[in-house]
Amino acid sequence: MMHSSYIKAKELLLKARSEKGFLASAENITNYKRIWARDGVICGLAALLDGDAELIQTFKNTLQTLAKHQHELGQIPSNVYFKATNEVELSFGGLAGRVDTISWFIIGVCNYVSMTDDEEFLSEVFPNIEKGVTLLEAWEFNNNDLLYVPRSGNWADEYITEGHTFYDQVLRLWALRCVQKLRPSAKLASKIERITEKLNGNYRKTNYQTPFHPKAYHQLDDMSYWMASVNPSGYQTMFDAFGNSIAQLLQLGDATFQKRLTRYAETLRESLPLKLVPAFWKPIEETDDDWKLLVNNCKYEFRNFPYEFHNGGTWQMVNGFYGMSLVCQNYVENPKQVLAAIQQLNAKEDYGFYENFNTNTGKAIGVPQCTWSAAGEVLLTQYINGKRLVV
C-alpha cells in the first residue's frame, strides 16, 4: 500500500494534466501553466514508473508538443504556452538559451519507447532526436566532446555556473546512451566513449594526461565529487547535487570514487537541518567574489539569497534523483531516509508541494503545487520498489 504522500503526489500529477502535456504547476500561475521540457519529462519519467495509463498518455502528449515546436535548427523549447486565443507562444530561454532541454527530450522519448514499445512514435520523432543530437555537437564549438553552456543555460537558470558544466555533460551522456540502446551505431558508440573519457579525466583530479585546461587542472584539489564546471577561467568547484546524482545513476567513474562521492554527499545531507542535499553547496554569500555574478542574474526578481533557490536551497526534485542514485548503489536505509525527508517537505502547508525550501530555516520557497516536486517523490518511491529508468 502506497504512502499517503505518494497518493497526494500522484493526484497532483493527474490534476496538472492537459491535452498538450504536463503543466509545471497545478496552480493558476501563468508562467507555470505551460508545457515545460524539463518539468514535463521529469513528470513523464515518474508516470512511466508509476504505470498509470492516463499519466503515460499525458507524457506522450508532452513529448509530441515539444517535438512539434522544435526549432528548425534543433532547439527543443524551454516551454510552450497555449493561449486562450489559440495562439502558441514559444520560449527557448530567458537571459540565455537553454541547452539541457534537448537532452531531457531525448531521455524522455527513449524511456517512453523502451517502456511502452511504441516503435511507431519513435519513428515519428527520431528525426527530431537526430536534429537535436547534431545541434548538441555544434554547441561544443571546439569539437572537444564537451558542451559549452552559457550562464543561465540550464535548469539552474539564475545561478553562476557556465562553460563546460558537468550537469549538462552527464545529461547529454545519458541521452546518447539511451539513443544507442534503441538505434545503435558505431559512430554514436565512439562518441559516447569519448565523452565518457573526457568526463572521467577533466572533472576530478587524477593523473589524466590531456586535460582540457592543463593549468587549472594541475592546480585543482583532489575533491570527493565531480566539479561543477570547467571554463576558460578555470574550475567552478561547488558541489552540484543534480549533476553528481545523474553521474551516479550512470555509474560514471570507478567504484572507489562512487563510494567516496556518496560518503561526501551523505555526510553533507546528515549535517543539514532538512536532512536532504542542497542544489549547490556552499551558498554564495554577499561577501564572496561570485556574489556580483549572482545578484544581477535574474530577469524579474532576485531569488538566490544564501540557502535559497539554486544558491544552497533544497529541492525535492533534485533529492528524488539523489535518492535514486543511492538505490542504484545498493544502499537500503539511506534512500528511505531521503524519501521520508522529501515526503515531509511535500506535505508542508497542507501538501503544498512547494518548488524548494530554505535549507537553514525550512521555509517554503517558490511556486506551490509544483509537479516536479511530486515527481521526485514518485520516482524515488518506485526506485525503492525496484523499478528503473533506462540509463
Kinemage of the C-alpha trace (Angstrom):
@kinemage 1
@onewidth
@group {chain A} dominant
@subgroup {mainchain}
@vectorlist {calphas} color= white
{ca met a 1} P 0.000 0.000 0.000
{ca met a 2} L 1.391 3.395 -1.026
{ca his a 3} L 2.198 6.119 1.494
{ca ser a 4} L -0.466 8.846 1.784
{ca ser a 5} L 2.045 11.401 0.477
{ca tyr a 6} L 2.600 9.307 -2.655
{ca ile a 7} L -1.148 9.284 -3.261
{ca lys a 8} L -1.199 13.082 -2.959
{ca ala a 9} L 1.792 13.355 -5.310
{ca lys a 10} L 0.063 11.248 -7.926
{ca glu a 11} L -3.152 13.224 -7.507
{ca leu a 12} L -1.178 16.391 -8.235
{ca leu a 13} L 0.277 14.901 -11.433
{ca leu a 14} L -3.229 13.884 -12.516
{ca lys a 15} L -4.524 17.366 -11.729
{ca ala a 16} L -1.745 19.004 -13.752
{ca arg a 17} L -2.579 17.122 -16.950
{ca ser a 18} L -3.640 18.988 -20.063
{ca glu a 19} L -4.368 17.762 -23.558
{ca lys a 20} L -0.983 19.144 -24.624
{ca gly a 21} L 1.011 17.617 -21.760
{ca phe a 22} L 2.043 18.150 -18.148
{ca leu a 23} L 1.873 21.653 -16.687
{ca ala a 24} L 4.644 22.764 -14.319
{ca ser a 25} L 2.151 23.610 -11.584
{ca ala a 26} L -1.483 22.861 -10.914
{ca glu a 27} L -1.880 26.430 -9.608
{ca asn a 28} L -3.205 29.139 -11.928
{ca ile a 29} L 0.185 30.800 -12.348
{ca thr a 30} L 0.714 31.950 -15.948
{ca asn a 31} L 4.395 31.125 -16.281
{ca tyr a 32} L 3.798 27.631 -14.876
{ca lys a 33} L 0.668 26.829 -16.901
{ca arg a 34} L 2.936 25.845 -19.756
{ca ile a 35} L 4.401 22.668 -21.167
{ca trp a 36} L 7.985 22.807 -19.918
{ca ala a 37} L 10.551 20.464 -21.421
{ca arg a 38} L 12.428 19.764 -18.202
{ca asp a 39} L 9.455 19.590 -15.858
{ca gly a 40} L 7.333 17.687 -18.342
{ca val a 41} L 9.912 14.977 -18.960
{ca ile a 42} L 10.667 14.508 -15.259
{ca cys a 43} L 6.923 14.196 -14.586
{ca gly a 44} L 6.709 11.775 -17.502
{ca leu a 45} L 9.513 9.588 -16.176
{ca ala a 46} L 7.588 9.413 -12.893
{ca ala a 47} L 4.472 8.472 -14.855
{ca leu a 48} L 6.295 5.617 -16.573
{ca leu a 49} L 7.482 4.144 -13.289
{ca asp a 50} L 4.054 4.564 -11.692
{ca gly a 51} L 2.383 2.876 -14.663
{ca asp a 52} L -0.839 4.912 -14.708
{ca ala a 53} L -2.201 4.885 -18.285
{ca glu a 54} L -3.599 8.420 -18.153
{ca leu a 55} L -0.304 9.843 -16.894
{ca ile a 56} L 1.655 7.935 -19.536
{ca gln a 57} L -0.623 9.295 -22.263
{ca thr a 58} L -0.046 12.805 -20.901
{ca phe a 59} L 3.688 12.153 -21.129
{ca lys a 60} L 3.338 11.177 -24.780
{ca asn a 61} L 1.334 14.350 -25.374
{ca thr a 62} L 4.135 16.334 -23.707
{ca leu a 63} L 6.756 14.819 -25.984
{ca gln a 64} L 4.604 15.397 -29.065
{ca thr a 65} L 4.144 19.056 -28.113
{ca leu a 66} L 7.885 19.540 -27.683
{ca ala a 67} L 8.671 17.752 -30.958
{ca lys a 68} L 6.055 19.726 -32.894
{ca his a 69} L 7.526 23.025 -31.742
{ca gln a 70} L 11.198 22.157 -32.124
{ca his a 71} L 13.137 24.984 -33.765
{ca glu a 72} L 14.251 24.343 -37.332
{ca leu a 73} L 17.866 24.370 -36.097
{ca gly a 74} L 17.166 21.703 -33.473
{ca gln a 75} L 16.423 23.503 -30.191
{ca ile a 76} L 13.700 21.998 -28.040
{ca pro a 77} L 11.610 24.758 -26.439
{ca ser a 78} L 12.150 25.549 -22.803
{ca asn a 79} L 8.379 25.859 -22.648
{ca val a 80} L 5.300 26.083 -24.841
{ca tyr a 81} L 2.360 28.276 -23.862
{ca phe a 82} L -1.068 27.771 -25.408
{ca lys a 83} L -3.033 30.992 -25.075
{ca ala a 84} L -6.817 31.201 -24.817
{ca thr a 85} L -6.816 32.770 -28.301
{ca asn a 86} L -5.315 29.544 -29.694
{ca glu a 87} L -2.014 31.348 -30.262
{ca val a 88} L 1.154 29.497 -29.271
{ca glu a 89} L 3.994 31.262 -27.504
{ca leu a 90} L 7.401 29.558 -27.528
{ca ser a 91} L 10.320 30.210 -25.223
{ca phe a 92} L 13.805 28.851 -25.815
{ca gly a 93} L 15.185 30.540 -22.705
{ca gly a 94} L 15.308 33.865 -20.885
{ca leu a 95} L 18.518 35.819 -20.389
{ca ala a 96} L 20.265 32.905 -22.137
{ca gly a 97} L 19.118 29.965 -24.239
{ca arg a 98} L 18.539 26.593 -22.590
{ca val a 99} L 20.918 23.803 -23.553
{ca asp a 100} L 19.527 20.960 -21.410
{ca thr a 101} L 16.061 20.777 -22.990
{ca ile a 102} L 17.324 18.716 -25.937
{ca ser a 103} L 18.852 16.075 -23.676
{ca trp a 104} L 15.742 15.860 -21.476
{ca phe a 105} L 13.562 15.466 -24.579
{ca ile a 106} L 15.727 12.599 -25.878
{ca ile a 107} L 15.812 10.897 -22.467
{ca gly a 108} L 12.046 11.211 -22.295
{ca val a 109} L 11.384 9.790 -25.748
{ca cys a 110} L 13.747 6.865 -25.287
{ca asn a 111} L 12.389 5.922 -21.875
{ca tyr a 112} L 8.812 6.218 -23.139
{ca val a 113} L 9.510 3.996 -26.151
{ca ser a 114} L 11.526 1.474 -24.133
{ca met a 115} L 8.720 1.035 -21.612
{ca thr a 116} L 5.750 1.117 -23.993
{ca asp a 117} L 7.240 -0.485 -27.139
{ca asp a 118} L 5.703 2.374 -29.128
{ca glu a 119} L 8.025 1.970 -32.123
{ca glu a 120} L 5.689 3.993 -34.329
{ca phe a 121} L 6.210 7.000 -32.068
{ca leu a 122} L 9.989 6.516 -32.145
{ca ser a 123} L 9.936 6.538 -35.949
{ca glu a 124} L 7.780 9.675 -35.860
{ca val a 125} L 10.141 11.681 -33.638
{ca phe a 126} L 13.519 10.163 -34.487
{ca pro a 127} L 14.246 12.991 -36.959
{ca asn a 128} L 13.729 15.381 -34.017
{ca ile a 129} L 16.236 13.374 -31.976
{ca glu a 130} L 18.778 13.389 -34.790
{ca lys a 131} L 18.429 17.138 -35.240
{ca gly a 132} L 18.906 17.654 -31.505
{ca val a 133} L 21.960 15.390 -31.349
{ca thr a 134} L 23.543 17.330 -34.222
{ca leu a 135} L 22.904 20.679 -32.559
{ca leu a 136} L 24.406 19.467 -29.283
{ca glu a 137} L 27.549 18.551 -31.183
{ca ala a 138} L 27.644 22.023 -32.732
{ca trp a 139} L 27.371 23.513 -29.244
{ca glu a 140} L 30.743 22.031 -28.375
{ca phe a 141} L 32.125 24.855 -30.556
{ca asn a 142} L 35.649 23.383 -30.490
{ca asn a 143} L 34.862 19.743 -31.335
{ca asn a 144} L 36.212 18.709 -27.931
{ca asp a 145} L 33.283 16.405 -26.994
{ca leu a 146} L 32.167 18.755 -24.190
{ca leu a 147} L 29.164 21.083 -24.464
{ca tyr a 148} L 29.761 24.769 -23.827
{ca val a 149} L 26.857 26.234 -21.861
{ca pro a 150} L 26.189 29.941 -21.227
{ca arg a 151} L 25.457 31.146 -17.723
{ca ser a 152} L 21.727 30.555 -17.086
{ca gly a 153} L 21.741 27.969 -19.874
{ca asn a 154} L 20.199 25.075 -17.951
{ca trp a 155} L 17.855 24.247 -15.055
{ca ala a 156} L 19.923 26.469 -12.710
{ca asp a 157} L 18.804 29.426 -14.774
{ca glu a 158} L 19.681 32.160 -12.270
{ca tyr a 159} L 22.879 30.623 -10.918
{ca ile a 160} L 26.508 31.305 -11.894
{ca thr a 161} L 27.695 28.022 -13.435
{ca glu a 162} L 28.826 28.382 -17.038
{ca gly a 163} L 31.179 26.843 -19.550
{ca his a 164} L 31.615 23.090 -19.705
{ca thr a 165} L 29.046 22.496 -16.960
{ca phe a 166} L 29.135 18.969 -15.582
{ca tyr a 167} L 25.357 18.599 -15.275
{ca asp a 168} L 24.856 19.232 -18.997
{ca gln a 169} L 27.629 16.800 -19.931
{ca val a 170} L 26.207 13.884 -17.922
{ca leu a 171} L 22.676 14.681 -19.062
{ca arg a 172} L 23.815 14.549 -22.681
{ca leu a 173} L 25.699 11.320 -21.999
{ca trp a 174} L 22.508 9.817 -20.567
{ca ala a 175} L 20.584 10.919 -23.663
{ca leu a 176} L 23.112 9.459 -26.099
{ca arg a 177} L 23.291 6.188 -24.181
{ca cys a 178} L 19.503 5.941 -24.415
{ca val a 179} L 19.574 6.501 -28.173
{ca gln a 180} L 22.329 3.915 -28.567
{ca lys a 181} L 20.145 1.296 -26.878
{ca leu a 182} L 17.287 1.902 -29.309
{ca arg a 183} L 19.144 2.715 -32.550
{ca pro a 184} L 22.753 1.572 -32.084
{ca ser a 185} L 25.513 2.826 -34.363
{ca ala a 186} L 29.301 2.633 -34.358
{ca lys a 187} L 29.538 6.416 -34.700
{ca leu a 188} L 27.395 7.024 -31.627
{ca ala a 189} L 29.234 4.363 -29.629
{ca ser a 190} L 32.520 6.137 -30.387
{ca lys a 191} L 31.083 9.497 -29.335
{ca ile a 192} L 29.808 8.063 -26.062
{ca glu a 193} L 33.223 6.564 -25.364
{ca arg a 194} L 35.000 9.880 -25.993
{ca ile a 195} L 32.595 11.872 -23.833
{ca thr a 196} L 32.939 9.358 -21.008
{ca glu a 197} L 36.717 9.584 -21.165
{ca lys a 198} L 36.643 13.406 -21.099
{ca leu a 199} L 34.299 13.426 -18.101
{ca asn a 200} L 36.359 10.925 -16.160
{ca gly a 201} L 39.524 12.866 -16.914
{ca asn a 202} L 38.565 16.520 -16.588
{ca tyr a 203} L 36.113 16.831 -13.696
{ca arg a 204} L 38.132 15.264 -10.862
{ca lys a 205} L 41.820 15.200 -10.046
{ca thr a 206} L 43.512 12.062 -11.344
{ca asn a 207} L 46.596 11.545 -13.476
{ca tyr a 208} L 44.782 12.472 -16.681
{ca gln a 209} L 47.393 13.258 -19.310
{ca thr a 210} L 45.397 15.512 -21.645
{ca pro a 211} L 43.183 17.800 -19.526
{ca phe a 212} L 41.062 20.430 -21.271
{ca his a 213} L 42.584 23.211 -19.149
{ca pro a 214} L 46.064 21.988 -18.098
{ca lys a 215} L 46.960 24.972 -15.897
{ca ala a 216} L 43.684 24.870 -13.959
{ca tyr a 217} L 43.756 21.074 -13.776
{ca his a 218} L 47.197 20.968 -12.172
{ca gln a 219} L 46.044 23.483 -9.546
{ca leu a 220} L 42.852 21.513 -8.822
{ca asp a 221} L 42.499 19.930 -5.397
{ca asp a 222} L 41.575 16.268 -5.038
{ca met a 223} L 37.862 16.557 -4.183
{ca ser a 224} L 35.314 13.873 -3.302
{ca tyr a 225} L 32.853 14.843 -6.042
{ca trp a 226} L 32.744 15.894 -9.702
{ca met a 227} L 33.493 19.583 -10.306
{ca ala a 228} L 30.516 21.727 -11.306
{ca ser a 229} L 32.198 23.209 -14.385
{ca val a 230} L 35.425 23.983 -16.181
{ca asn a 231} L 35.690 27.030 -18.411
{ca pro a 232} L 38.463 29.265 -19.792
{ca ser a 233} L 38.828 30.933 -16.375
{ca gly a 234} L 39.316 27.606 -14.584
{ca tyr a 235} L 37.151 25.376 -12.418
{ca gln a 236} L 33.923 26.110 -10.582
{ca thr a 237} L 34.314 23.751 -7.655
{ca met a 238} L 30.964 23.927 -5.856
{ca phe a 239} L 29.098 20.648 -5.227
{ca asp a 240} L 26.347 20.230 -7.821
{ca ala a 241} L 23.889 17.710 -6.383
{ca phe a 242} L 21.893 17.199 -9.591
{ca gly a 243} L 24.919 16.649 -11.820
{ca asn a 244} L 26.585 14.330 -9.322
{ca ser a 245} L 23.368 12.347 -8.830
{ca ile a 246} L 22.984 11.768 -12.568
{ca ala a 247} L 26.644 10.726 -12.737
{ca gln a 248} L 25.957 8.126 -10.056
{ca leu a 249} L 22.894 6.879 -11.957
{ca leu a 250} L 25.144 6.417 -14.996
{ca gln a 251} L 27.821 4.781 -12.812
{ca leu a 252} L 30.383 7.265 -14.058
{ca gly a 253} L 33.828 6.825 -12.544
{ca asp a 254} L 35.319 3.836 -10.766
{ca ala a 255} L 33.631 2.143 -7.805
{ca thr a 256} L 36.070 3.671 -5.311
{ca phe a 257} L 35.239 7.212 -6.412
{ca gln a 258} L 31.500 6.475 -6.464
{ca lys a 259} L 31.663 5.352 -2.827
{ca arg a 260} L 33.768 8.359 -1.899
{ca leu a 261} L 31.228 10.680 -3.528
{ca thr a 262} L 28.356 9.058 -1.664
{ca arg a 263} L 30.183 9.386 1.665
{ca tyr a 264} L 30.672 13.098 0.982
{ca ala a 265} L 27.047 13.649 -0.036
{ca glu a 266} L 25.630 11.638 2.854
{ca thr a 267} L 27.820 13.454 5.374
{ca leu a 268} L 26.595 16.764 3.938
{ca arg a 269} L 22.957 15.644 3.937
{ca glu a 270} L 23.038 14.422 7.523
{ca ser a 271} L 24.680 17.651 8.699
{ca leu a 272} L 21.841 19.863 7.446
{ca pro a 273} L 18.512 20.549 9.194
{ca leu a 274} L 16.290 19.218 6.389
{ca lys a 275} L 18.349 16.005 6.001
{ca leu a 276} L 18.481 16.486 2.235
{ca val a 277} L 21.218 17.645 -0.138
{ca pro a 278} L 21.107 21.274 -1.357
{ca ala a 279} L 21.145 22.045 -5.082
{ca phe a 280} L 24.622 23.637 -4.919
{ca trp a 281} L 26.971 23.883 -1.951
{ca lys a 282} L 28.285 26.024 -0.340
{ca pro a 283} L 25.986 29.031 -0.695
{ca ile a 284} L 27.451 32.184 -2.201
{ca glu a 285} L 27.405 34.976 0.380
{ca glu a 286} L 27.343 38.735 -0.195
{ca thr a 287} L 30.999 38.948 0.829
{ca asp a 288} L 32.085 36.399 -1.821
{ca asp a 289} L 33.592 37.435 -5.145
{ca asp a 290} L 30.961 35.411 -7.014
{ca trp a 291} L 28.109 37.407 -5.462
{ca lys a 292} L 28.301 40.095 -8.153
{ca leu a 293} L 27.869 37.408 -10.834
{ca leu a 294} L 24.813 36.118 -8.993
{ca val a 295} L 22.975 39.213 -7.863
{ca asn a 296} L 22.087 40.593 -11.307
{ca asn a 297} L 21.495 37.232 -12.965
{ca cys a 298} L 17.703 37.374 -12.872
{ca lys a 299} L 15.142 38.652 -15.318
{ca tyr a 300} L 12.490 39.732 -12.810
{ca glu a 301} L 13.221 39.393 -9.103
{ca phe a 302} L 16.279 38.154 -7.225
{ca arg a 303} L 15.670 34.780 -5.568
{ca asn a 304} L 19.142 33.367 -4.934
{ca phe a 305} L 19.590 34.544 -1.373
{ca pro a 306} L 22.015 32.304 0.564
{ca tyr a 307} L 20.426 28.898 1.354
{ca glu a 308} L 17.566 29.539 -1.077
{ca phe a 309} L 16.661 28.598 -4.643
{ca his a 310} L 19.784 27.436 -6.528
{ca asn a 311} L 22.116 29.122 -4.055
{ca gly a 312} L 22.140 26.327 -1.489
{ca gly a 313} L 18.367 25.801 -1.473
{ca thr a 314} L 16.820 22.337 -1.127
{ca trp a 315} L 14.731 20.887 -3.970
{ca gln a 316} L 12.621 17.751 -3.568
{ca met a 317} L 13.024 17.006 -7.281
{ca val a 318} L 16.821 17.040 -7.066
{ca asn a 319} L 16.696 14.843 -3.980
{ca gly a 320} L 14.479 12.385 -5.803
{ca phe a 321} L 17.327 11.814 -8.263
{ca tyr a 322} L 19.853 11.780 -5.434
{ca gly a 323} L 17.869 9.076 -3.652
{ca met a 324} L 17.609 7.101 -6.899
{ca ser a 325} L 21.396 7.200 -7.172
{ca leu a 326} L 21.675 5.738 -3.670
{ca val a 327} L 19.332 2.907 -4.631
{ca cys a 328} L 21.500 2.146 -7.659
{ca gln a 329} L 24.490 1.793 -5.357
{ca asn a 330} L 22.585 -0.788 -3.321
{ca tyr a 331} L 22.022 1.377 -0.264
{ca val a 332} L 18.856 0.342 1.565
{ca glu a 333} L 18.173 2.624 4.517
{ca asn a 334} L 19.685 5.834 3.131
{ca pro a 335} L 17.247 6.188 0.198
{ca lys a 336} L 14.358 5.619 2.601
{ca gln a 337} L 15.659 8.429 4.781
{ca val a 338} L 15.826 10.716 1.750
{ca leu a 339} L 12.293 9.727 0.743
{ca ala a 340} L 10.945 10.412 4.231
{ca ala a 341} L 12.534 13.878 4.184
{ca ile a 342} L 11.043 14.608 0.738
{ca gln a 343} L 7.626 13.483 1.959
{ca gln a 344} L 7.926 15.793 4.947
{ca leu a 345} L 8.643 18.803 2.735
{ca asn a 346} L 5.967 17.962 0.162
{ca ala a 347} L 3.389 17.698 2.969
{ca lys a 348} L 4.114 21.169 4.353
{ca glu a 349} L 1.259 23.694 4.195
{ca asp a 350} L -1.375 21.030 3.570
{ca tyr a 351} L 0.566 19.202 0.857
{ca gly a 352} L 1.717 22.386 -0.818
{ca phe a 353} L 4.367 20.576 -2.940
{ca tyr a 354} L 6.448 23.742 -2.983
{ca glu a 355} L 9.218 24.200 -5.522
{ca asn a 356} L 12.078 24.323 -2.986
{ca phe a 357} L 12.941 25.239 0.601
{ca asn a 358} L 15.374 27.372 2.552
{ca thr a 359} L 17.978 24.859 3.699
{ca asn a 360} L 18.567 26.582 7.036
{ca thr a 361} L 15.076 27.610 8.105
{ca gly a 362} L 12.882 25.104 6.260
{ca lys a 363} L 10.773 27.956 4.840
{ca ala a 364} L 8.848 27.095 1.651
{ca ile a 365} L 10.203 28.943 -1.413
{ca gly a 366} L 8.823 29.367 -4.906
{ca val a 367} L 5.682 28.031 -6.539
{ca pro a 368} L 3.210 25.703 -4.754
{ca gln a 369} L 1.656 22.609 -6.322
{ca cys a 370} L 4.873 22.146 -8.286
{ca thr a 371} L 4.586 18.988 -10.339
{ca trp a 372} L 8.228 18.023 -10.400
{ca ser a 373} L 8.330 18.180 -6.599
{ca ala a 374} L 5.651 15.487 -6.732
{ca ala a 375} L 7.526 13.643 -9.479
{ca gly a 376} L 10.707 13.472 -7.385
{ca glu a 377} L 8.786 11.626 -4.686
{ca val a 378} L 7.141 9.253 -7.170
{ca leu a 379} L 10.442 8.441 -8.888
{ca leu a 380} L 12.297 7.654 -5.669
{ca thr a 381} L 9.401 5.611 -4.271
{ca gln a 382} L 9.324 3.468 -7.396
{ca tyr a 383} L 13.115 3.064 -7.403
{ca ile a 384} L 12.953 1.794 -3.834
{ca asn a 385} L 10.232 -0.595 -5.018
{ca gly a 386} L 12.514 -1.989 -7.725
{ca lys a 387} L 11.519 -0.007 -10.824
{ca arg a 388} L 14.241 1.508 -13.028
{ca leu a 389} L 14.649 4.042 -15.824
{ca val a 390} L 16.661 3.381 -18.962
{ca val a 391} L 20.115 4.850 -18.415
